[in-house]
Amino acid sequence: MVGSSSIIVLITGANSGIGYATAQVIASSSPKYHIIIASRTLSKAESAISSLLSSGPRIQGTLSPLALDVTSPSSIQAAAQLVSTTFNNRLDVLINNAGIPSKSPDLQTRLSDTLTTNVIGPALVTEAFAPLLLNSDNPYLINVSSLLGSVERAADKGDVYYRTSDVALAYRVSKAALNMLTVEQGKVLDGKKENGKGGVKTFAVCPGLVRSNLRGDKEEERGAGGNAGDPMESGRLMLSILEGEKDADVGKFLYKGGVHVW
């Protein structure tokens, strides 16, 4: 049961990968958390909840499914309305995790698909849920980004991130744009403080190279040829943010080792 003291956390793309691992870490840490498992379809969200409850660490918090397609404005609005009605017009944490690397051979399609999901999606989702976040006494907004979006690192010829490819271009552009979106969202939301509330603590987070189906469905692709780490590490970073351990770095681009350059 979700009480008035529960911390309500919504994670987009939470049915797999980093989103799933983050939900698992947070929900198993304390009964105070209620995790809204958001996915493109309700059935995928429900399947993820069944898996969370039947495997891995014991879930102490509570879970609920939500259909939320970040590429569909109507789906976003419907989801925001449902969350508002269900949770008394309040959301404490929004984690914009849903993202894709388009594999289309056509550049325009790659850019369009990637920017729609990785930038426009988080922008519209945050806009829709901002009124609920502003009703929280301690709201957090986390955008899941990537060091591949660091302009400073990409422009440094001596840096490993200087190397690129045609396939990487759209994804890197989208994550650079998401980083700027994070900075702008932080300023906009901070300007909406009312009655002592507001001041949403906003972060961009790089989860690092972890096991994920973003790279494909085959085992070698998910594990990046054995080089990918455990997504639970990313989940633990998210939890540390929610526990206030990173409040000194509000508005920055975090990773498990500290703060990345933009």
N, C-alpha and C positions, 0 to 999 in steps of 0.2 A: 504494500500500500504506500502511496506517495503522500507524505505529510507536508505541512507548511515549512518544516525545517529541512526537508530534503533538498539536495543540490541537484537541479535538473540539468542534464548535459545532453545536447543533441550532436550527433556525429553523422555527417553525410558520408555516403559510401562505406557504411560500417559493416556491410555483409561479408567483407573479405579483406585480406591484406592488412595494411597499417590501421585502417579504421576498425577492423575486427579486433586486432590485437590491443588497440587503445581501449576499446570498450571492455575487453576482458580484464585488462590491468586495473582500470578504474573501478569496475563493478565488483572485482574481487578484493579491493582494498578496504572497503568500508560499507556498512549498511546505509550511510548517509547519502549515497549517490543513486540517482535514478537516471539510467541511460536510455535515451531514445535512439534506437537503432534505425537509422534512415537509409533507405535503399531505393533504387529506381522502381522496384515493385514491392508490394506488400508481402508477397510470398517469399521473396529473397530475404527480407527483413525477418520474417517469422522463422525461416529456416536457420538463419544466423542465431537467433535467440535459442532455438532448440539445441543447436550445437554448443553454444556458450553454457547452457545449463547442464549439458550432459558430458562435457569433456573439459579438461584443463583445470585451473584453480577453481575452488569453490566460490560461487557467486554470492556475495553478501548483500549487494545492493539489489535494486529492482530494474526490470527491463521492459520496454514496450516498443512495438514495431511502428514504423511510419513510412508510407510511400512518399518519396521525394525525388523527383527527377530534376537535377540542377540545370538541365538544358531546356526545361519547360516552365515558362512563367506561370502558367495556370496551375501546374503541379506545385510550384513553390508557394503560391498564394493559398492554395487549398491546405497545404501542410501547415503553414503558419496559422491559419484560422483554426485548424484542428488542435494544434498545440496550445493556442491561446485559450480555447474553450476548455480543453482537458486540464490544463495546469494553471488556471486562474490568471491568465494573461501574464505569465512570468516564465522566463528562461534564464538560467544562471550562466550557462556555458554553451557557446556555439563553436564547434570544431569543423571548419570547412576542409574536409579531407578528400572528397571525391575529385578525381583527376584522371586524365588519360594522356598517353603519348600516341598520337595518331600515326598509323603506319601506311597511310595512303601514299601512292607514288606521285600524286599531284600536289604541288606546293600550296596552291590556293585552298584545296580541300584540307590539307594538313593544318594550315594556319587557322582556317575557319573552325574546324572541329575542335582543335586544341584550345583556342582562345575562348570559344563558347563554353566549354566545360571548365577550364582551369582558371578563367578570369571573370567572364560575364556571369557564370554560375555563382561563384562566391560573392560577387557584387550584389546580385539580385537576392540571393539567400539572406545575406546580411541585412540588406535594406528591408526585407520582409519581416525578419525576426528582431530587428533593432528595437522596436517599441517594447517587446517582451524583455529583452536584455536590460533595457533602461529601467524596468520595474524591479530588477534584482538589486539586492543590497551589495553584492560583490560580483559583478559580471565580468566574464572573460570571453574574448574572441581570439581564436587561434586559426590561422591560415597555414595549411600544410604546404610548404614550398620546397625548394631544392637549391643546393649550392650551385647547380647548373644555371640558376637564374641570377647569380651574382655578376653584375656588370664589371665591378672592379677586378674580380678574379678572371673573368673572360677576356678582359682587355690587356692583361699582363702576359707578355710573350714568354716570360720565364715560368709561368704557372702551368701546372698540368691541366687546368681547366681552360687554358687558351685553345687547346685542341677541340675541333668540332667536326660536324658532318652534316650532310644534307638532311638526314633523318632527325638529328638532334635539334636542328634550327628552330622548328616550331615549338618544341617543348621548352627550350631554353628561353625563347621570347616570351612564352606564356608565364613562366615562373618569374622572369624579371618584371613582367607587368603585374603579377600577383604581389610581388614585394612592394611595388609602388602603391598598389591598391591598399595593402596593409597599412602603410604609413598614412595615406589619406583617410582611411576609415578611422584610424586612431584619432586623428585631429577632428574629424566630423563628429564622432561619437563623444569625444571629450567636451565638445562645445554644446552638448545637449543635456548637461547636468541640470536636474531639477529637484528641489526639495531634499537636497543632500544625497540624492541617488544619481546614477549615471557614472560617468568617468570609466567607461568600459576599458579594461586592461587588455590591450591588443598586442598580439605577437605574430610574427612569422616563424615557422619552425621547419628546420631541415631534418628529416628523419634519418638521413644517411642512406647508404646502399643496404637495403634489407630485403628479405624474401617477400616477393609481391607478385601478384598476377598481372601487374602493369606491363611487365615485359613479355608476357605470353602465358599460355596455359600449360606448357610442357615443364616438367620438373627442372630441366637445365635452364630454361628461361626464367622461371620463378626464382631460382637460386643464383642467377647470374654466373652460371658455371662454377658454383661452389664458393663464390666470392662474397655473397650477400650475407648480412648478419641477421640476427633475430629481431623481428618487428616488435617483440615485446619490449625491447630496449627503447624503441620510439614511444611506446605506450607509457613506459615509466617516466620518460621526459615530460609527456603531456600531464601525467598525474602530478609531477613535481610543480608544474605551473599552477595547476588548480589548487594545490596545497599552499600556495603563496611563496614557494621557495625561490621563485624567479621574479618577484615583484620589483626588485631593484633594476631589472632589465626590461621593463615595460616599453613597448614600442620598438623593440629590437628584433634581430634575426637570429634565433637561437638554434643551437645543436647540442648534443649531449656533452660536448667538451667546453661549451661556453657560448660566445657570440661570434657570428660570422660577419664579415663586411658585406655591405649591400652591393 
